[in-house]
Amino acid sequence: MAGSTWQSIRVRKQAERQILDPAEWLQAFDLLPSNSDQSALNVMDIPRTCGMLTLKDLEITEKYDATALAAEIRVGRLKCLEVTEAFCKRAAIAQKLTNCLTEMMFGDALGRARWLDEQYAAKGGETVGPLHGVPVSLKDTFKVKGYDASIGIASLAFNPATENSLLVDILLEAGAVIYVKTNVPQTLMALDSDNNLFGRTTNPLNRRVTAGGSSGGEGALIALRGSILGIGTDVGGSIRIPAMCNGLYGLKPSAGRVPFAGQQSTQLPGAEKLALPASAGPICTSLRDCELLMRVVSGARPWERDPDVRMGRWEDMDDLEIGVGERQRRPVIGVVWRDGLSEPLPPVLKVLEEV
């Protein structure tokens, strides 16, 4: 955007997030305390009490994890459209409270939900895939065709992606509804999600403290149940730290288990091969949803489309017993407590000892 300052780009980009569709959701929205209003620190109850969500919306967004929600949709007890609308509204509330979103794709998400319902009806109750109608949130690094992947950098704003990241395609093929992308720290390698384009994401449990990083937007959104299944990335804690900060489950898979191709990066092409490889993985409200995501991804055989993905189905990992007969044994897991240079902080050491 030649001739524009980062400040002017910031104003324009943030203005995009003020447009809610459909407009009737605005009825109670303006009454919510904004992220900058520190008079209310713990905002976990506000989605339930603000009046913006119906009793049905509250049931949909609070009663189920992703596994249970997929099952309810599969047997026809819930429609994709009502599920998507409920999570779009709750995500909008989470955004106002914690500044957790970068892209709000509500119009396209509602259109996809209608299409999924039509497919379900036309095919006599057959779903598109295992995530049929399940809303899935994405860290801003993932590219979604037609939307920015600006990762908090002004020079990358207003440059919508021309194709999806591979993992996004796999999620869509599984029937998921992609409806929001979430905030990150500028250049990603930080444990607090703050940048010049969108500002800082705060923790809904206490808005004076961090939601973590670099997948901090996912952490805050899912803590407020504006999402129940989100995708983050992790090198040194960028999934695990937001999960810890917000009381959630997070999994950093081994590198190459989940497709990482097609994301917006801060590095030159090929530079990631010279450093520790990052992993994509789930942040969610239950342990079994971590496994759900891993099963869905491996079931799509992503190694056939991305040579960096390791071949192997998740089902092949079910049996942790090694060997046969008398030689059968459980795997041994090693933990490196110290690196010989620095001591773990006391809270970290305490958790290691407990585990």
N, C-alpha and C positions, 0 to 999 in steps of 0.2 A: 504494500500500500504506500506507494511513493508519495512523499510530501506530508504524510500523517505522522503525528507524534504518538508515542505509546499511550500517552494519557487520553488522546482523542479516540484511539482504537479501543481502549479500555471502556470508555463511556458507551460507545456504539455496541460493543460486544455484550456488556452487562445489560444494556437496554433490551437485547433479544430475549433475555430470560424473564423479563417483566410481562411478556405477552403470554397469557394463559388462554388455552383453547380447550373446551368451550368456555365462553365468557361467564356462564352461570357459576363457575367455580369461584369467581371473584367475590361472591357474597360475603364470606367471612374472612377472606384472605387478608384484606387490608388491616384487620384487627389483630393479626398475629404479631408478637414481638419480633422485630428483625434481628438478624445476627449481631448487629452492632448495639442492640439494646441489652445492656448487662443487668437490668433490673430483675430479670428472671434467669437464673443460672441453670437449674435443672429443668429442661423442657420436655422430658419424656412423656408427660401426661397430656401435653397440649394437643396433639393430634386427636385424642379421644374427647377432649372437652371443648374444642374450638368451634364446633357446630358445622364445620365444613364437610364432615363425613357422616353418611347415613349409618344406621345400625348394620345394614348389610355390608357397607364398605368396611366397617370396623371388624365384622366377622371375617370377611375375606382376607384382610391384611393382618389380622392378629391370631386367628385360630390355627392356621396351617403353616407348616414349612413347605418347601418347594415340592418335596416328594408327595406329601399329602394333597397339596393343591393340584398337582398333575393328576392324581388319582380321582379327585372330585370332578375335574373337567372331563377326564376320560370316561366316567360313567354317566356324564350328562347332568350332574347335580349343579354344576356351575357353568356359566357361559363365558367364553373368552372375553367378550366385550365388557361384561360387568366386572370381571377380574381386572382387566387392563385399566378401566376407568377408575376403579378404586385405588390402584397403585399409582396411577398418574396423579390423582388428587393428593394422595399421601406424600408422594415425592415432592410435589409443589410445596406442601407444608414444611417438609424437611428442609427444602432449599431456603425458604424464608427464615427458618429458625437457625440454620447452621451454615448456610452458604456452601452446600455440598455439591451442587450440580454445575456442569459446564454447558451441556447441550440438553434441551428439553424437546423430545421428538414426539410429543403427544399426538399430534394430528396423524402422523404416519402410523403410530402404534395403534390407535383406535381403528384406523382403516384396515390394518393387518388383522386385528382381532375380529372384525366383522367378517373378513375373508375366511379366517380359520373356522368361525362358526358356520359359515356357508358350506365349507368343505366337509365339516363334520356331519351336517344335515344331509348333504347330497350323497355322501358315501355310507349312509346308514349307521352312523356312530363310530366310524373309523377315524382315528386321529392321524395327523400328519407325521407325528413322531413322538418320542417319549417326553418331550417338553411342550407338547401341544398347549398353547395358550398361557404358558408360564412366563410372566414378565421377568426379564433378565437385565440388570444394569451393568454398565461397562466402565472401566477406568478410561479416562480421556485419551490414553495412548492408542486405543483400538480405533481403527478407521471404519466409519459407516458411510456408505456412499451418500453424497449430498450434504454431509455435515462436516464441520471442522474437527480436526484433531490438533488443536493449538497447543496443548500441554502447558498452558499458562504463559506462552510467549507471544507477544504482540505481533511479531513479524510472521507468525504462522496463522494468525486469525484471518477470517474471511477468505479462506482457501479450501473450500470443501473437497473432501475425498472423492475421487473418481471411481473407486472400487472398495469393496469391503476387505478387512483383514480376514485371513482364512478362518480363524476361530469364529468370527461373526457369521460367516457363511455356514459353518457347521451348526451353530446354534439355531440359525433360521431354518436350516434343513430339518432340524429336530423339532421344529414347531414353536420355538421360543418367540416372544414378542420383545423386541429391543425398543426401549422407550426413553432412557436417559443415559448420559455419560457424566462422569463424576470428577471432582477436582483433585489436583495433584500439586506438589511443589514445583516451582520452576526448575527445569533441568532434571527433575525426578529424584535425584540422589539426596534426599533429605527426609527427616522423620517428622516434619510438620508441613501440612499441605497449604502453602501460602505462595502466591505469585502476584506479579504486577497486573495481570489481566483480570483475574477473578477475585483476588483477595484471599483471606484465610478462612479455612473451614474449621469450625469449632466443635467441641465434643458436646453432644446433647445431654450428657450426664452432668456436665459442669462446663459452661461455655467460657470459662476463664482458662481452660486447659486444652491441650491439643487433642485432635482426633487421630493423630498419628500420620504416618506417611510411608511410602509415597502414595499409597492407595487410601488416603485419609477420607476422601469424599465418599468412597464406598463404605468405609467404617461408620461414618455419621449417618448416612442414608439408611443403612441396614439396621443400625441400632434403633432408629425411629420407625422401622418397618415400612419405610417408603420403598423398600425392596426386600426380598427374602433370599435372593440368590444373585450375587454380583461376581464379576470377574476382575481380579487385580493382577499385578505382576510383582515379582519379588527377586531381588538379588541378595540383599543383606537384611531383610526384615520387612519389606514393603507391603506384604500381605499380613504377615504375622503380627507386626506392631499395631496396625489399625484394629485387627481382630482383638488383640489384648486390650487396647485402650477403650474399646467400645463393648466388651463383653460378648464377643462373637466367636465363631469357629472360622479358622483360616488354614489353608493348606498350601504350602509351597511344594509342588511336585518336583521330582528330579528333573533337571534340565532335559528338554527334548520329549517329555511325556505329553505336553499340551502344545499345540501349534503357537508359535510366537511370531510367525511371518506376517508382514504387511502392517506393522505398527509404526506409529510416528515415533521417531527417535531423535535424540539430541546429538547423536554421533554420526560421523561419516559412514557411508556404506562399507560394511566389512569390519569396522572398528570393533564391533562387539565380539568378534572372534578372538581378539587379543586380550580380552578381560574375562572375568567370571561371567558365565552365561546366566541370563535371567530366565525365570520361569513364569508362566501364566498359571493362575489357579483360582479356586473359589474362595469367597468370603460369604458366610451364610449363617443361618440361625440354628442349624443342627449338624451333627457330625455326619448323619446319613446323607445330607445334601452334598457334602464334599464328595462322597462316593458316587452319588447320582451324576454329578458333573463329570467325574472321571470316566464313568461308564459310558455316558453319552458321547464324550469326545473320542474315546478309544473305539467305540462301536462304529464311528464314521470312518475308520481306517485312515487317519490323517497322514500317515507316512507315505501314502500313495500320492499325496498332493504337495507335501513339504518334505524334502529329503533330510531336513534337520530333525524330524520327529522320529523317535525310536519306535520300531515295530513291536507290537505286542498289545493284546487286549487286556483290559482291566480284569476280566474274568480269570485270566491266567494267574492272577496274583491272589486269588481267593485262598488257596491252600498254602499256609505258611509253614507246613511241615516239610522238612527237607530229608530226602533219602527214603528208604523203605525198610520195613521189618525192624530188627533190633538196632539198625544203624540210623533209624529215624530220629531227628532232633529238631528242636526249635532254633530259629535263627538267633544269632547273637548280635546285639546292637551296642556299638561303642559310643561313648560320649567323651569328647575332648573338653575337660574342665578348664584347663588353662593353656595358654600358648607360650608360656615361659617369659613373656614380656609384660603382661598386664593382668591384674586380678579382676575377676568379674565383680560388678557392683553387688552389694549385699542383697538387694531384692532379686537380682538374677540368680545369685548363688542359692538363695532360699528356694526359688522355684525349681532349680535343677535338683536340689536335694529332695524336694517333695515328690517330684516325678520319678 
